[in-house]
Amino acid sequence: MKKAEEILVQCIEDIKAGRTSLENCLDRYPDMRRDMEPLLKVALSIKKPADICPSDEFKVRARGNLMKHIQTSHSGEKAMRSPSQAARHGWYTGWSRAVAIAVVVIITMSAGIGTAYASQSSLPGDTLYSVKLGTEQLRRIITFDDATEVELELKFASTRLDELEKIVSTPTTQTTMTTDSNDMILTASIINIPLNELKKTYITQSDRIVVAVAGYERNLNLAIAKSEKVRDGETSLETVALAIISHLERLDGIESMASESTREAITNSKEVAINNHISALQNMAKVNPLRATEVNLQAIQGRLNRAEAEVTKGNGKGVEDALWDYEKLRRFGEEISDSAGIRGQDTKVIDEMNARSTTSHLGILGSIYGKVSPETKGVVEQSIGVAVEAHGQAIQGLQQQGAQGNIPTEPSLPDDIPDDVKKNIKESGSNNSGNGRR
């Protein structure tokens, strides 16, 4: 379903192009007629000045000042609202939305609808990138439903990935931008990067990636923060965690396209994704640790699949990176169970899921071990050790509850692993099992 602001802009375009009339447009959306009619009349009454042509710098500065004013006013109004004012919040929200939509219309008309649309394909460092971020900020301002705000931030996060994909597939370019440029100042403020951290000439391919990754991290942080405000926050947090799993798959593809000089930055963006995935599941696990475990195991499987794919390419570094992610997520699975036990929640099913997953994980790791170079085998051995340790933790939890059933106490290590290595792994897992267990 289209958002109110999208419908409003579409009507303006259709009327100005002669494709429809004001009345016909209002008839399309009878439920919105009362709010739309005055806004459309105001927007359509705005005429393009004949001789005045403000500079791009002025437009950027004006937009930045207006956005800052709106943000400051919005924060101040919420902080100063008294209990009696809060009781009238429904009226206030409706009025704020109408005013905000009007602001969107006016800004869009003054900047030019074509400019706003053109900015959507811009990349960090492009002249219109600040316009693109500005329209995103305005969409935040006119969104009042918490669940919708989560979806909006995930959409923006996906946009940052679109930008990364375009950047790594585009030949290296460089654009000079002075440190007091309004475009640079607005970009820095919106993606929350201190201005002094941006270079005078910062629009190299690597620097474009840095800006996009910083924006991606901010979008994920906001999505998680807004999820915690949703009445059914568990559902929103699951949505974020599942979205990040798909993001990781996209980042895998982007990383494969990246040059040697930019690959590290893409790898860092995957670390951002993993950390936010864990953060979302940590909050979700407080309410539903079982579902958090299921989603985490899905992410773990994705990282093992990635390691397998990198083996076929002969990319030892890619295998190592994927296995580091695997180990981090597998250890987090233990944390979910530990925390649930401390809260007095039933962990039998969680521990059983973690224990039973070991067999499939070890099968994949064994296959990888038999194909990697000697230099990478040590990393695979460590991942196998982590799997064995996690299995031991889960078994101990099940034994304490008398629920081990037919799950083997010690997992069977793959045939690809030499006997001396198997012995070292088992001893390491035995020594580590029980550490920090409830």
Beta strands, then each sheet from edge to edge (+ up, - down):
end
